[in-house]
Amino acid sequence: MSDTVPARQVRAAFTDETITVYQAYSPEIALPALAAGRFVPPFRPGRMTWIKPSFRWMMYRSGWAGKPGQEFVLAIDVRRDAFEDALRTAVLSHYGPGRFASRADWSRAVKRSSVRVQWDPERTLSLHPLPYRSLQVGLSGAASAHYTDRWITAIADVTAQANPAGAAERVARERPYPLPEDVAAAIDAS
């Protein structure tokens, strides 16, 4: 990527209908999800779950699938319309002046929202931070339940690609995601 990468841009693998996001889980959650093609118990819908469009950020978060409870990396294809609708209702996980009249207003919005957005430094393949940010989306309550029941079109095990060579292959598929203007504004994308 060049020096002109926007500070906050969603980069992802996507088709006309779906966007791929990543999550890492223990075998107890990942294996039943892979068998069913959706999340099933012991996964608990409704509790906060974080999805990441960036494979490199998932590798950083999971320690190349080496952290306890994150041994399986899943690529989850979700409906783009559902993903974008969720982002429209998102609240940034950190207060920033200008979006809300006060920190108290922001705090109330966070408590009401079931979708949180966080921008974290994107990573190199050696997992060093880059000067631009990558999106994470936190889903709780109704958004988490909708994610597990309605948004998912496919789940694949990509743990074998949890290494620099495999990550390079997956990252090569990622490109700037065309956010609608209202969604970009809602999540403070560049």
C-alpha atoms as a printed R data frame, in Angstrom:
    type eleno elety resid chain resno       x       y      z
1   ATOM     1    CA   MET     A     1   0.000   0.000  0.000
2   ATOM     2    CA   SER     A     2   1.137   3.512 -0.661
3   ATOM     3    CA   ASP     A     3   1.626   6.452  1.660
4   ATOM     4    CA   THR     A     4  -1.798   7.701  0.575
5   ATOM     5    CA   VAL     A     5  -3.799   5.088  2.472
6   ATOM     6    CA   PRO     A     6  -6.578   6.935  4.328
7   ATOM     7    CA   ALA     A     7  -6.204   7.028  8.104
8   ATOM     8    CA   ARG     A     8  -9.443   5.064  8.683
9   ATOM     9    CA   GLN     A     9 -10.485   2.874  5.785
10  ATOM    10    CA   VAL     A    10 -12.270  -0.473  5.743
11  ATOM    11    CA   ARG     A    11 -10.174  -2.948  3.781
12  ATOM    12    CA   ALA     A    12 -11.756  -6.347  3.257
13  ATOM    13    CA   ALA     A    13 -12.372  -9.255  0.941
14  ATOM    14    CA   PHE     A    14 -15.880  -8.899 -0.469
15  ATOM    15    CA   THR     A    15 -18.231  -9.775 -3.307
16  ATOM    16    CA   ASP     A    16 -21.317  -7.969 -4.564
17  ATOM    17    CA   GLU     A    17 -23.368  -9.629 -1.797
18  ATOM    18    CA   THR     A    18 -20.998 -10.464  1.072
19  ATOM    19    CA   ILE     A    19 -18.055  -9.180  3.090
20  ATOM    20    CA   THR     A    20 -15.617 -11.504  4.843
21  ATOM    21    CA   VAL     A    21 -14.930 -10.870  8.520
22  ATOM    22    CA   TYR     A    22 -12.743 -12.850 10.873
23  ATOM    23    CA   GLN     A    23 -13.027 -14.204 14.386
24  ATOM    24    CA   ALA     A    24 -10.857 -16.576 16.412
25  ATOM    25    CA   TYR     A    25 -12.302 -19.127 18.796
26  ATOM    26    CA   SER     A    26 -11.555 -22.208 20.841
27  ATOM    27    CA   PRO     A    27 -12.307 -25.598 19.281
28  ATOM    28    CA   GLU     A    28 -15.388 -25.832 21.542
29  ATOM    29    CA   ILE     A    29 -17.005 -22.921 19.664
30  ATOM    30    CA   ALA     A    30 -15.327 -23.161 16.242
31  ATOM    31    CA   LEU     A    31 -15.924 -26.843 15.466
32  ATOM    32    CA   PRO     A    32 -19.722 -26.806 16.079
33  ATOM    33    CA   ALA     A    33 -19.972 -23.541 14.081
34  ATOM    34    CA   LEU     A    34 -18.089 -25.066 11.160
35  ATOM    35    CA   ALA     A    35 -20.272 -28.198 11.242
36  ATOM    36    CA   ALA     A    36 -23.515 -26.192 11.383
37  ATOM    37    CA   GLY     A    37 -22.482 -23.361  9.054
38  ATOM    38    CA   ARG     A    38 -23.519 -20.873 11.727
39  ATOM    39    CA   PHE     A    39 -22.805 -20.207 15.379
40  ATOM    40    CA   VAL     A    40 -24.503 -22.646 17.739
41  ATOM    41    CA   PRO     A    41 -24.068 -23.394 21.459
42  ATOM    42    CA   PRO     A    42 -21.813 -23.089 23.311
43  ATOM    43    CA   PHE     A    43 -21.580 -19.769 21.430
44  ATOM    44    CA   ARG     A    44 -23.885 -17.357 23.227
45  ATOM    45    CA   PRO     A    45 -25.737 -14.959 20.927
46  ATOM    46    CA   GLY     A    46 -26.465 -11.621 22.500
47  ATOM    47    CA   ARG     A    47 -23.111 -11.257 24.267
48  ATOM    48    CA   MET     A    48 -20.495  -8.915 22.811
49  ATOM    49    CA   THR     A    49 -18.584 -10.412 19.891
50  ATOM    50    CA   TRP     A    50 -16.029  -8.568 17.749
51  ATOM    51    CA   ILE     A    51 -15.707  -9.055 14.001
52  ATOM    52    CA   LYS     A    52 -12.701  -7.895 12.000
53  ATOM    53    CA   PRO     A    53 -12.528  -7.381  8.204
54  ATOM    54    CA   SER     A    54  -8.693  -7.289  8.333
55  ATOM    55    CA   PHE     A    55  -6.959 -10.662  8.334
56  ATOM    56    CA   ARG     A    56  -3.705  -9.086  9.553
57  ATOM    57    CA   TRP     A    57  -5.493  -7.520 12.512
58  ATOM    58    CA   MET     A    58  -7.031 -10.912 13.307
59  ATOM    59    CA   MET     A    59  -3.551 -12.460 13.221
60  ATOM    60    CA   TYR     A    60  -2.322  -9.777 15.618
61  ATOM    61    CA   ARG     A    61  -5.289 -10.260 17.950
62  ATOM    62    CA   SER     A    62  -5.057 -14.057 17.969
63  ATOM    63    CA   GLY     A    63  -1.254 -14.280 18.006
64  ATOM    64    CA   TRP     A    64  -1.279 -16.245 14.747
65  ATOM    65    CA   ALA     A    65  -3.995 -18.507 16.260
66  ATOM    66    CA   GLY     A    66  -1.696 -19.260 19.170
67  ATOM    67    CA   LYS     A    67  -3.497 -17.593 22.061
68  ATOM    68    CA   PRO     A    68  -5.611 -19.802 24.340
69  ATOM    69    CA   GLY     A    69  -9.241 -19.727 23.235
70  ATOM    70    CA   GLN     A    70  -8.271 -18.413 19.774
71  ATOM    71    CA   GLU     A    71  -6.785 -21.522 18.180
72  ATOM    72    CA   PHE     A    72  -9.241 -21.569 15.259
73  ATOM    73    CA   VAL     A    73  -9.485 -18.614 12.880
74  ATOM    74    CA   LEU     A    74 -12.785 -18.448 11.042
75  ATOM    75    CA   ALA     A    75 -13.565 -16.520  7.863
76  ATOM    76    CA   ILE     A    76 -17.223 -15.561  8.052
77  ATOM    77    CA   ASP     A    77 -19.076 -14.270  5.018
78  ATOM    78    CA   VAL     A    78 -21.861 -11.917  6.044
79  ATOM    79    CA   ARG     A    79 -24.454 -10.084  3.993
80  ATOM    80    CA   ARG     A    80 -23.188  -6.646  2.996
81  ATOM    81    CA   ASP     A    81 -26.596  -5.029  3.471
82  ATOM    82    CA   ALA     A    82 -26.739  -6.287  7.079
83  ATOM    83    CA   PHE     A    83 -23.123  -5.249  7.755
84  ATOM    84    CA   GLU     A    84 -23.777  -1.736  6.423
85  ATOM    85    CA   ASP     A    85 -27.092  -1.416  8.299
86  ATOM    86    CA   ALA     A    86 -25.291  -2.315 11.535
87  ATOM    87    CA   LEU     A    87 -22.591   0.280 10.889
88  ATOM    88    CA   ARG     A    88 -25.273   2.935 10.353
89  ATOM    89    CA   THR     A    89 -26.343   2.432 13.978
90  ATOM    90    CA   ALA     A    90 -22.832   2.119 15.406
91  ATOM    91    CA   VAL     A    91 -21.331   4.282 18.114
92  ATOM    92    CA   LEU     A    92 -17.583   4.811 18.277
93  ATOM    93    CA   SER     A    93 -16.042   3.022 21.242
94  ATOM    94    CA   HIS     A    94 -14.049   6.131 22.204
95  ATOM    95    CA   TYR     A    95 -15.417   9.590 22.825
96  ATOM    96    CA   GLY     A    96 -14.438  12.247 20.327
97  ATOM    97    CA   PRO     A    97 -15.512  15.871 20.486
98  ATOM    98    CA   GLY     A    98 -17.802  16.991 17.699
99  ATOM    99    CA   ARG     A    99 -19.950  13.900 17.254
100 ATOM   100    CA   PHE     A   100 -21.842  14.340 20.519
101 ATOM   101    CA   ALA     A   101 -22.656  17.448 22.522
102 ATOM   102    CA   SER     A   102 -20.906  15.996 25.560
103 ATOM   103    CA   ARG     A   103 -19.150  12.939 26.909
104 ATOM   104    CA   ALA     A   104 -22.350  12.142 28.846
105 ATOM   105    CA   ASP     A   105 -24.368  12.132 25.586
106 ATOM   106    CA   TRP     A   106 -21.809   9.800 24.020
107 ATOM   107    CA   SER     A   107 -21.927   7.534 27.082
108 ATOM   108    CA   ARG     A   108 -25.735   7.290 26.831
109 ATOM   109    CA   ALA     A   109 -25.463   6.468 23.103
110 ATOM   110    CA   VAL     A   110 -22.949   3.692 23.840
111 ATOM   111    CA   LYS     A   111 -25.315   2.159 26.397
112 ATOM   112    CA   ARG     A   112 -28.239   2.234 23.915
113 ATOM   113    CA   SER     A   113 -26.338   0.891 20.910
114 ATOM   114    CA   SER     A   114 -25.753  -2.780 20.215
115 ATOM   115    CA   VAL     A   115 -23.030  -1.925 17.650
116 ATOM   116    CA   ARG     A   116 -19.644  -0.429 18.544
117 ATOM   117    CA   VAL     A   117 -16.895   0.590 16.164
118 ATOM   118    CA   GLN     A   118 -13.250   0.780 17.023
119 ATOM   119    CA   TRP     A   119 -10.338   1.851 14.796
120 ATOM   120    CA   ASP     A   120  -7.055   0.150 15.682
121 ATOM   121    CA   PRO     A   121  -3.670   0.334 13.956
122 ATOM   122    CA   GLU     A   122  -3.477  -1.974 10.942
123 ATOM   123    CA   ARG     A   123  -0.547  -4.386 11.086
124 ATOM   124    CA   THR     A   124   2.263  -5.528  8.816
125 ATOM   125    CA   LEU     A   125   2.732  -9.255  8.236
126 ATOM   126    CA   SER     A   126   5.287  -9.139 11.047
127 ATOM   127    CA   LEU     A   127   2.448  -7.599 13.130
128 ATOM   128    CA   HIS     A   128   4.054  -4.191 13.620
129 ATOM   129    CA   PRO     A   129   1.616  -1.244 13.656
130 ATOM   130    CA   LEU     A   130   1.059   0.760 10.483
131 ATOM   131    CA   PRO     A   131   0.160   4.481 10.411
132 ATOM   132    CA   TYR     A   132  -3.411   3.814  9.318
133 ATOM   133    CA   ARG     A   133  -6.289   2.158 11.124
134 ATOM   134    CA   SER     A   134  -8.337  -0.977 10.671
135 ATOM   135    CA   LEU     A   135 -11.973  -1.494 11.612
136 ATOM   136    CA   GLN     A   136 -13.306  -3.709 14.374
137 ATOM   137    CA   VAL     A   137 -17.039  -4.013 14.937
138 ATOM   138    CA   GLY     A   138 -18.443  -5.056 18.301
139 ATOM   139    CA   LEU     A   139 -21.889  -6.630 18.262
140 ATOM   140    CA   SER     A   140 -23.975  -7.185 21.376
141 ATOM   141    CA   GLY     A   141 -27.625  -7.747 22.213
142 ATOM   142    CA   ALA     A   142 -29.903  -7.719 19.171
143 ATOM   143    CA   ALA     A   143 -27.031  -7.049 16.737
144 ATOM   144    CA   SER     A   144 -25.146 -10.131 17.956
145 ATOM   145    CA   ALA     A   145 -28.281 -12.262 17.694
146 ATOM   146    CA   HIS     A   146 -29.001 -10.969 14.174
147 ATOM   147    CA   TYR     A   147 -25.385 -11.646 13.199
148 ATOM   148    CA   THR     A   148 -25.632 -15.287 14.243
149 ATOM   149    CA   ASP     A   149 -29.184 -15.871 12.960
150 ATOM   150    CA   ARG     A   150 -29.520 -13.749  9.803
151 ATOM   151    CA   TRP     A   151 -26.293 -12.277  8.440
152 ATOM   152    CA   ILE     A   152 -23.982 -15.253  7.983
153 ATOM   153    CA   THR     A   153 -23.890 -16.935  4.576
154 ATOM   154    CA   ALA     A   154 -20.787 -19.116  5.101
155 ATOM   155    CA   ILE     A   155 -18.150 -19.999  7.687
156 ATOM   156    CA   ALA     A   156 -14.739 -21.420  6.756
157 ATOM   157    CA   ASP     A   157 -11.757 -22.531  8.798
158 ATOM   158    CA   VAL     A   158  -8.724 -20.481  7.689
159 ATOM   159    CA   THR     A   159  -6.481 -21.487 10.580
160 ATOM   160    CA   ALA     A   160  -4.017 -23.080  8.128
161 ATOM   161    CA   GLN     A   161  -3.416 -19.569  6.777
162 ATOM   162    CA   ALA     A   162  -2.502 -18.274 10.249
163 ATOM   163    CA   ASN     A   163   1.120 -17.775  9.215
164 ATOM   164    CA   PRO     A   164   2.857 -14.996  7.272
165 ATOM   165    CA   ALA     A   165   2.595 -16.775  3.900
166 ATOM   166    CA   GLY     A   166  -1.079 -17.641  4.401
167 ATOM   167    CA   ALA     A   167  -1.817 -14.160  5.689
168 ATOM   168    CA   ALA     A   168  -0.197 -12.647  2.585
169 ATOM   169    CA   GLU     A   169  -2.511 -14.744  0.421
170 ATOM   170    CA   ARG     A   170  -5.636 -13.613  2.306
171 ATOM   171    CA   VAL     A   171  -4.516  -9.972  2.540
172 ATOM   172    CA   ALA     A   172  -3.985  -9.901 -1.234
173 ATOM   173    CA   ARG     A   173  -7.764 -10.347 -1.575
174 ATOM   174    CA   GLU     A   174  -8.503  -7.342  0.629
175 ATOM   175    CA   ARG     A   175  -9.254  -4.015 -1.015
176 ATOM   176    CA   PRO     A   176 -10.915  -0.753  0.031
177 ATOM   177    CA   TYR     A   177 -14.534  -1.449  0.886
178 ATOM   178    CA   PRO     A   178 -16.972   0.985 -0.807
179 ATOM   179    CA   LEU     A   179 -18.820   2.376  2.189
180 ATOM   180    CA   PRO     A   180 -21.966   4.377  1.435
181 ATOM   181    CA   GLU     A   181 -21.441   8.020  2.453
182 ATOM   182    CA   ASP     A   182 -23.870   7.849  5.382
183 ATOM   183    CA   VAL     A   183 -22.130   4.748  6.744
184 ATOM   184    CA   ALA     A   184 -18.664   6.327  6.375
185 ATOM   185    CA   ALA     A   185 -19.902   9.369  8.279
186 ATOM   186    CA   ALA     A   186 -21.490   7.235 11.018
187 ATOM   187    CA   ILE     A   187 -18.259   5.340 11.728
188 ATOM   188    CA   ASP     A   188 -15.883   8.266 11.174
189 ATOM   189    CA   ALA     A   189 -14.128   6.636  8.207
190 ATOM   190    CA   SER     A   190 -11.666   8.805  6.264
